[in-house]
Amino acid sequence: MEQASPPAGSARNRKVVLREYISRAPREDDMALVDGGAVPLRVPEGAAGPAVLVKNLYLSCDPYMRGRMRDFHGSYIPPFKPGSVIEGLGVARVVDSTHPGFVAGDIVSGMTGWEEYSLIDKPEQLNKIQQSGIPLSYYLGLLGMPGFTAYVGFYEICSPKEGEFVFVSAASGAVGQIVGQLAKLHGCYVVGSAGTNEKVKLLKDKFGFDAAFNYKEEPDLTAALKRYFPEGIDIYFENVGGPMLDAVLLNMRMHGRIAVCGMVSQHGMTDPAGIHNLFCLVPKRISMKGFIQSDYINLFPQFLDYMTKHYKDGKIAYVEDMSIGLENTPAAFVGLFSGKNVGKQVVCVSQE
């Protein structure tokens, strides 16, 4: 993408936009890298209210964003607008600010755009990052929304007890890897599933899971779970849905708890697969609850202190999958739905 040098006091601003709404699994050509023209490196005069101009450093790719590519307005977050820049969580450096809480040079995290520069008109939703020797990109995973999702889902939804049997699907992903480690710190027996033998090894050797298996190599998921949980499952952290959820329901123990974080196996389907074993909820008195981490935002400072301490003490490990360059964001995002990523998927836009 060739273009003339931007005028003094401005910068080139490339953007990734959504071409049109989709009703299937995303493809790279559903998104386009476009020239956004020159952007002045100051907050525009006459803005409706305080605003912050940021240079994006790291962008997050998360499965929930697939739902925003549909022409569906009944969710907890509105859809993207075709032809407009895709929005997502990011870490950025403040270039200019008319908000009293931020100054040039501050590092912040929050909702931004898949572009090189973003004008944030709701700066009160940004979090200022106090740098403490932890990589900035980790504020999109370990110390960001995925980590907080794991923390809230495990402690607030699952109500764990020491010695319980915990199963985590999509366990090597951004959320799953942290859930399993929190469960181990709590004194639970933990098993995870993943889609490659490389990821299975990672779960056992890096994250300390008691056991793990490649679900693609198991012809009978119900039998596999019975093998790993001969006494049944107390807690299931649900990330995939479909046949895995059906198999789990048959293997749950009395008064088991299921935290429904996501169902990534169903994201690309216009006619999602049905669940056949929900009757298990009744005789086994199973609690099954969906949740959104933002409902528990009052716990975020507590989470940040807890996770930072345990990471620095070496009690929690973390793996991310880093792509380099804004132009590679669509490929990185699409890879989430075929399991290409190993760990939390992040894109580095700039390190400056």
Buried (B, 14 or more C-beta within 10 A) or exposed (E): EEEEEBEEEBBBBBBBBBEEBBEEBBEBEBBEBBEBEBBBBBBEEEEEEBBBBBBBBBBBBBBBBBBBBBEEEEEEEEBBEBEEBBBBBBBBBBBBBBBEEBEEEBBBBBBBBBBBBBBBEEBEEBBEBEEEEBBBBBBBBBBBBBBBBBBBBBBBBBEBEEEBBBBBBBBBBBBBBBBBBBBBBBEBBBBBBBBBEEBBBBBBEBBBBBBBBBBEEBEEBBEBBBEBBEEBBBBBBBBBBBBBBBBBBBBBBEEBBBBBBBBBBBBBBEEEBEEEBEEBBEEBEBBBEEBEBEEBEEBBEEBBEBBBEBBEEEEBBBBBBBBEEBBBBBBBBBBBBEBBBBBBBBBBBBEE
